[in-house]
């Protein structure tokens, strides 16, 4: 089966092992298997017809730069024993698919494997100090274990804020007024989402006034693989649920839909198409929903 192909409805379910990006002792089940629900969408209407829409350049980020921008992928798979963290099997699949996907969008992608906390901070500090005047935006993807608002390096954990703050408007002037996108695949707690049965499955702005001040926290987007407090699931063969959905949506619609439309479709895929199965019923049929936090001030089209 090719990397970019989803399994058909006729393939065997539960062929591949699922894991969570958290400490191994939190789970008492030996093997967790994925169960992908039937993905057939309603074909009754097909794609929505293109309609005329009110578009104003004042509310769309200017993407007409020499470069789309840099994308940094930090892929942490192996961890020091003192962290208590297990090997994140399947994360290399995520990193490879993301590299291919973001390159196809036009990003200049760099992948860094098994970085300590200091190395993570150093590589992002270096990126924040570069001149992004000829770039339309910046993207960073973090693949690791996590707890709460922290993410793990190979040696310890670090608050995500310590990494993202480097790109604030008062610290990275060449990205001022430009979108800064962070995609974070990690656990954010120890809760499971049991799901619930439903009846049906359904440079500053060119238009700103001279001397205009904007918030230093503006123009950030955080796309988390799960909501605060919950586990995030990763398949050891296909990669994490979130990254599978993200790459699928970007591959199909990345150059035509606005970023929030894209990520809403990612939410839908993760929520509807993925569900865990385990020999222990306590860990069976668990669900996941990604979490979007946007401080974007305009619409973003790649």
C-alpha positions in Angstrom: 0.0 0.0 0.0 1.5 3.4 -1.0 2.3 5.9 1.7 -0.3 8.4 0.4 -3.2 5.9 0.0 -5.8 5.4 2.7 -6.9 1.8 3.4 -10.0 0.8 1.6 -13.2 -0.3 3.4 -12.4 -3.9 2.5 -9.1 -4.1 4.2 -8.7 -5.9 7.5 -9.3 -3.7 10.5 -6.9 -3.5 13.5 -3.8 -4.6 11.6 -1.5 -2.0 13.2 -0.6 -1.1 16.7 -1.6 2.2 18.3 0.3 4.1 21.0 -0.1 7.3 22.9 2.5 10.0 23.3 2.8 9.6 27.0 4.7 7.7 29.7 4.3 4.0 29.1 3.4 3.2 32.7 0.2 5.1 32.3 -1.2 2.3 30.2 -1.7 -1.2 31.4 -2.6 -2.7 28.1 0.0 -4.6 26.1 -1.2 -3.8 22.7 -3.5 -1.2 21.3 -4.8 -1.5 17.8 -6.3 1.0 15.5 -9.8 0.7 14.1 -10.5 3.0 11.3 -14.1 3.6 10.6 -15.6 3.5 7.2 -14.5 6.6 5.5 -17.0 6.8 2.8 -18.4 10.3 2.7 -21.8 11.0 1.4 -21.7 11.1 -2.4 -25.1 12.5 -2.8 -24.0 16.0 -3.5 -20.3 15.6 -4.3 -18.0 18.6 -3.8 -19.7 21.8 -2.9 -20.1 24.0 -6.0 -17.9 27.1 -6.2 -19.9 30.1 -5.3 -19.1 33.8 -5.6 -17.8 35.1 -2.3 -17.0 38.5 -0.9 -13.2 38.7 -0.8 -11.3 41.7 0.4 -7.5 41.9 0.2 -7.6 43.7 3.5 -8.5 40.4 5.2 -6.2 38.0 3.4 -2.5 37.6 4.3 -0.2 38.7 1.5 1.5 35.6 0.2 3.2 37.3 -2.8 6.7 37.0 -1.6 9.8 35.4 -3.1 9.4 32.4 -0.7 6.5 30.8 1.0 8.6 30.3 4.1 10.6 28.0 6.2 9.1 24.9 7.8 11.1 23.3 10.7 10.1 19.7 11.7 11.5 18.5 15.0 11.0 14.7 15.2 11.7 13.1 18.6 11.6 9.3 18.6 14.1 8.1 21.1 14.4 9.4 24.7 16.8 9.1 27.6 15.8 6.5 30.2 15.6 9.1 32.9 12.6 10.7 31.2 10.6 7.4 31.5 9.4 7.9 27.9 9.1 5.1 25.4 10.3 5.0 21.8 7.7 6.8 19.5 7.4 4.2 16.8 5.6 5.5 13.8 6.9 9.1 14.2 9.4 8.7 11.3 6.4 8.0 9.1 4.8 11.3 10.3 8.0 13.2 9.6 8.4 11.8 6.1 4.8 12.5 5.1 4.9 16.0 6.6 8.2 16.8 4.8 6.7 15.7 1.5 3.4 17.5 2.1 4.8 20.9 3.2 7.4 20.8 0.4 4.6 20.4 -2.1 2.9 23.5 -0.7 6.1 25.4 -1.3 7.8 25.5 2.1 11.6 25.1 2.5 11.5 22.1 4.9 14.2 21.0 7.3 13.8 17.9 9.6 15.7 17.5 12.8 15.7 14.2 14.6 16.0 13.4 18.3 16.8 16.9 19.7 17.3 17.7 23.4 15.4 20.6 24.9 18.4 22.9 24.4 18.8 21.8 20.8 15.1 22.4 20.1 15.4 25.9 21.6 18.7 26.6 19.8 17.4 25.6 16.3 14.3 27.8 16.8 16.2 30.6 18.2 18.4 30.5 15.1 15.4 30.5 12.9 13.8 33.4 14.7 17.0 35.5 14.2 17.1 34.9 10.4 15.8 37.4 8.0 12.3 36.4 6.8 11.6 39.6 4.8 11.3 37.6 1.6 9.1 35.0 3.1 5.3 35.0 3.5 5.1 33.0 6.7 6.8 30.5 9.0 5.8 27.0 10.1 7.1 24.7 12.8 6.0 21.1 13.5 6.8 19.4 16.8 6.5 15.6 17.0 7.2 14.2 20.5 5.8 13.1 23.8 4.1 15.8 25.9 2.4 16.7 29.2 0.0 19.6 29.6 1.6 22.6 27.9 5.0 21.1 27.8 6.8 19.0 25.1 9.6 16.6 25.5 13.1 16.8 24.1 15.1 13.6 24.2 16.4 14.5 27.7 13.6 16.4 29.5 10.5 18.5 28.9 10.2 22.2 28.1 7.2 24.5 28.0 6.0 25.0 24.5 5.7 28.7 25.2 9.5 28.9 25.5 9.8 27.8 21.9 7.0 29.8 20.4 7.8 33.0 22.2 10.9 33.4 20.1 8.7 34.4 17.1 6.7 37.1 18.8 6.4 40.4 17.0 8.8 42.1 19.3 11.4 39.4 19.0 11.2 38.3 15.3 10.7 41.6 13.4 10.9 40.2 9.9 7.8 38.0 10.6 5.8 40.9 12.1 2.3 40.8 10.6 2.9 37.4 9.0 1.4 34.1 10.0 3.4 31.9 12.3 2.1 28.3 12.3 2.8 25.6 14.9 1.6 22.1 14.5 2.0 20.0 17.7 1.7 16.2 17.8 1.9 15.2 21.5 -0.1 14.2 24.5 -1.5 17.0 26.6 -2.6 14.9 29.6 -3.7 11.5 30.8 -7.4 11.5 30.0 -9.1 9.3 27.4 -11.9 10.5 25.2 -14.6 7.8 25.4 -16.7 9.4 22.7 -20.5 9.4 22.7 -23.0 7.7 20.4 -25.0 9.9 18.1 -28.1 9.2 16.2 -26.2 9.8 12.9 -22.5 10.3 11.9 -22.6 13.1 10.3 6.6 43.2 7.5 3.4 45.0 8.7 0.1 45.1 7.0 0.1 47.2 3.9 -3.3 48.6 4.9 -2.3 49.5 8.4 -1.9 53.2 9.4 1.7 54.5 9.7 3.0 53.7 13.1 0.1 51.2 13.8 0.8 49.0 16.8 -0.2 45.4 16.8 -0.2 42.8 19.6 3.1 40.9 19.9 1.1 37.7 20.2 -0.8 38.3 17.0 -0.6 36.2 13.8 0.1 32.9 15.6 -1.8 29.7 14.9 -1.5 26.6 17.1 -2.8 23.3 15.8 -2.6 20.7 18.6 -3.3 17.1 17.9 -5.6 16.9 21.0 -7.4 19.1 23.5 -5.8 20.0 26.9 -5.7 17.1 29.3 -6.0 14.2 26.8 -3.9 11.5 25.3 -2.9 11.8 21.6 -2.9 8.6 19.6 -0.2 7.4 17.2 -0.2 4.3 15.0 3.1 2.5 15.0 2.8 1.7 11.2 0.9 4.6 9.7 1.8 7.4 12.1 -0.3 9.6 14.4 -4.0 10.1 13.7 -3.6 13.9 13.6 -0.7 13.9 11.1 -2.4 11.3 8.9 -5.4 13.5 8.7 -3.4 16.7 8.3 -1.4 15.4 5.4 -4.5 13.9 3.7 -6.4 17.3 3.8 -3.3 19.4 2.8 -2.6 17.0 -0.1 -6.2 17.3 -1.4 -7.1 20.8 -0.6 -4.0 22.6 0.6 -3.9 25.2 -2.2 -7.6 26.0 -2.5 -9.0 26.3 1.0 -8.4 28.8 3.8 -6.3 27.5 6.7 -9.2 27.3 9.2 -11.3 25.4 6.6 -8.4 23.0 6.2 -7.9 22.4 9.9 -11.6 22.0 10.5 -11.6 19.2 7.9 -8.6 17.7 9.8 -10.7 17.9 13.0 -13.5 16.1 11.2 -11.3 13.3 9.9 -9.7 12.6 13.3 -13.0 12.8 15.1 -15.0 10.5 12.7 -12.5 8.2 11.0 -10.3 7.0 13.9 -11.1 4.9 17.0 -8.9 2.7 19.1 -9.5 -0.9 19.9 -7.8 -2.9 22.7 -8.1 -6.3 24.4 -8.8 -4.4 27.6 -12.2 -2.8 27.3 -11.1 0.2 29.4 -8.9 1.2 26.5 -11.2 0.3 23.7 -13.1 2.6 21.3 -11.3 5.8 22.4 -11.6 8.9 20.4 -9.6 12.1 19.8 -10.3 15.6 18.7 -7.6 18.1 17.7 -7.6 21.6 19.1 -7.1 24.9 17.2 -5.9 28.1 18.8 -5.8 31.0 16.4 -4.5 34.5 16.9 -4.5 35.0 13.1 -5.8 38.4 12.0 -6.5 37.6 8.4 -7.5 34.7 6.2 -4.6 32.5 5.1 -4.4 30.7 1.7 -1.2 28.9 0.7 
